[in-house]
Amino acid sequence: MDFLRERAYPWFKETALCVIRWLQVGKNGKLALILSSSPEIHDKNLEELGMRWWVGFSFTWMSELYAIQQNGEAAAFQLKLF
């Protein structure tokens, strides 16, 4: 429990505070990052760039997010794309 209180929580708290400073309210009223979270994209959207910009990690990461949501069909689809 000491690790969580003394090391993990302070680290996550500072990380969250850092990211919060980067957020801005978009035209749709939702928070959005003012910086690209992926430097190779240079603030373009992936639909515009096409799938050549995606890497295997992107597909497996999306697959895991769907699996966590217990959406096996969407998880499997992401892996098939890769």
N, C-alpha and C positions, 0 to 999 in steps of 0.2 A: 504494500500500500504506500510505503514511503516513496517508491519510484514514481508512482502515478502522481502523487501530490507534489513532489519536489522536482521532478524532471519532465514527465510527460505533459502534465497539465500546463505548466508555464510555457513549454515549447509550443503546444497547440494554441494556447491563448495568444501568444505573440504572432504566430503565423496567421491566425484568423484576423487579428487587428491589422496586420499588414495588408492582407487581401481586401479587407473592408475599405481601406483607404483608396484602393484602385477602382472600386465600384462607382458607377454613375447611373443615375436613372435615365433610361432610354426613352425614346419617343412613345413607346408602348407602355410606359410606366413601370417596366420591370428593370431590375438591376442588371447591369452588364459590365464586363471588364472593359476598361478603356484601352488596355493593352492586349495584343494578340497573345493567347496562351500558347501559341505555337509559332515560333519566330520564322519558320520557313514559309508560312502562309501569308505573312504581311497583311493581316487584317482582311483577307478575302474569305469568302465563304467556301466551304468544301464543294458545294454543288457547282459553283462557278469554276473551280479548279479541276474538278473531276477526281475520280478515284485513284489516279496515278500518284496523288500526293499522300494517300493513306499508306500506312505500313502495317505489317502483320500485328504489331502491338495494338494498333487502333482497333482492329477487328476483334482481337481477343479481349481487349479491355471492354469494348461495347458488349461482347458476349457475356462477360462476367457480370456487368451491370444488369443485363436482362435476367441472368440466372439468379442473381440476388433478389430480384423482383418476382422470382418464380415464374418467369415467362420463358419457358423452355423453347417454344417455337421461335421466338425472336432471337434467342441466344444461338440456336442452331443455324438460323439464317445468316447471322453475322459471320459465323465460322465457314459457312459455305461460300460466302462472298470472297473470303480470303483464299 
